[in-house]
Amino acid sequence: MLQNDKLKCFIELGKFLSQFSENETTRNDSVLNNDLFFDDFNSLIHLSQSHNGWFTPNQIYFAIKSWSEALSEENLIKWISKYSFDCAQDDNKKLKTVGLILAGNIPLVGFHDFLSVLISGNSVLIKTSSNDQKLLPFLANYLISIDLRIEEFITFTDGKLENFDAVIATGSNNTARYFEYYFKDKPNIIRKNRNSVAVLDGSETNEQLTQLGEDIFRYFGLGCRNVSKLFVPKEYKFDAFFESIFSYQDVIHYEKYANNYDYNKAVFLMSNFKLLDNGFLTIKEDASYASPISSVFYEYYNDIEELKTKLKNEEDQIQCIVSNDLVENSIAFGQTQKPNLWDYADNVDTLEFLIKI
C-alpha cells in the first residue's frame, strides 16, 4: 500500500470528522461510509464522558474539529513535502513495527503518532491509555473501511508490547524512567512531563488575555500545551488578566474541576501560601512549572534577556511558550491547543525518526 493511498484514507477521515460540531452536527451524504459510522460516532462523542469524566462533549468536539482541519489534503501535503519516504514508497521493503504507548490526558492525544507511523510506511502496534480506549480504535476502523489494505498496518493490544522494532512512549517522569530502561535496546522516543508558559509584559490587550484563557482552560488544563505558568514583570497587576478570563467562569460548574479547585485551594491556604483567587482559578507565586488543576503559577522577572536565558536553560521542562513576540519562536495567544502537523511534541521530529528506523 503506497503512501498516497494512505493519504487518501486520512483525507477521507478528515471529511468524516468535519461533520461533527458542538453547534451543529450535519450529515453529509457525500462522505464515504456514513451509513456505517455516522450514528455510532455521534453516540460515542456523548458516551465518552462516561469512559473518562474529563472528556466532555465540548472537549471532544474541539479535538475533532482540530483534527478535521489538520487532515486536509493541503495540510498533509505541506507536512510531508520536506521528507524523503523511500520506505513508504517501496511495497517490497520489510515493514518495521512501531509500538505506541499512548497517554490519555486529552482526547486523541496519540493520534499524531498514529498518523506519523502509518505515513512513514511502517506498521503501528498500539497500547491505548485506560483513559482513552474508544476514540482511536473507532477512527482506525473508519480508515479500514475506506481501504481494507490499511488494516495490516494497524494492531491494538491490551497486553504487553511484543515483536516491535521501535517505540514511542508517553508518560510521567516516573514512568519515563521505566520506559527508558525497558526500551533501551530499541530506537525510541520517550516523552516526559512538560508544561507550557506565557510571558507577559503588561502591554497585552484584553483580547489577547482572553485568548490566554483558552490556553489555560482548554481540556481543563490537562494537556502539556496548556499554560500552567505565567512570567510577569515586577509590579505586574493581575486585574486585567482576571477581568479578561472571566468569560471562562463556567468551568467551575463542572464537578471534577470544581472538586480540584476546592481541594487545591484548601491545600494552599492550609500551607499559608499567598493566593490570588477569582472564584474559579487560583494563581500563586511559585518557581515550579507544573501547577495543579484549577491553578496557575506565576514568577516575576526583572530583565527579559535574563528570562530568555532561563527559559532556554530549562527548555526540557517546557512544551511551548506564549507571548506577544517577547520570546523567539513563541506562540500567539489562544493557539497552544491548535498545533499544526509539523509542530512536534518536545520539538522532536517524529516523522524523521520514523523514516530512519
CORWO-V109795 format. One record per run of one state. SS is the DSSP state (A for helix, B for strand, O for the rest). FROM is the first residue (numbers start at 1). LEN is the number of residues. Records with the same first field share a line. If there is no record, write none. Layout:
BEGIN
SS: FROM-LEN / FROM-LEN
END
This chain:
BEGIN
O: 1-2 / 18-16 / 52-5 / 71-2 / 81-5 / 90-7 / 102-9 / 120-3 / 128-7 / 147-1 / 157-9 / 171-2 / 183-4 / 192-3 / 200-6 / 222-5 / 234-5 / 254-1 / 271-4 / 278-4 / 286-9 / 302-2 / 314-1 / 324-7 / 332-13 / 348-2 / 357-1
A: 3-15 / 34-18 / 57-14 / 73-8 / 86-4 / 111-9 / 135-12 / 148-6 / 173-10 / 206-16 / 239-15 / 255-16 / 304-10 / 315-3 / 345-3 / 350-7
B: 97-5 / 123-5 / 154-3 / 166-5 / 187-5 / 195-5 / 227-7 / 275-3 / 282-4 / 295-7 / 318-6 / 331-1
END
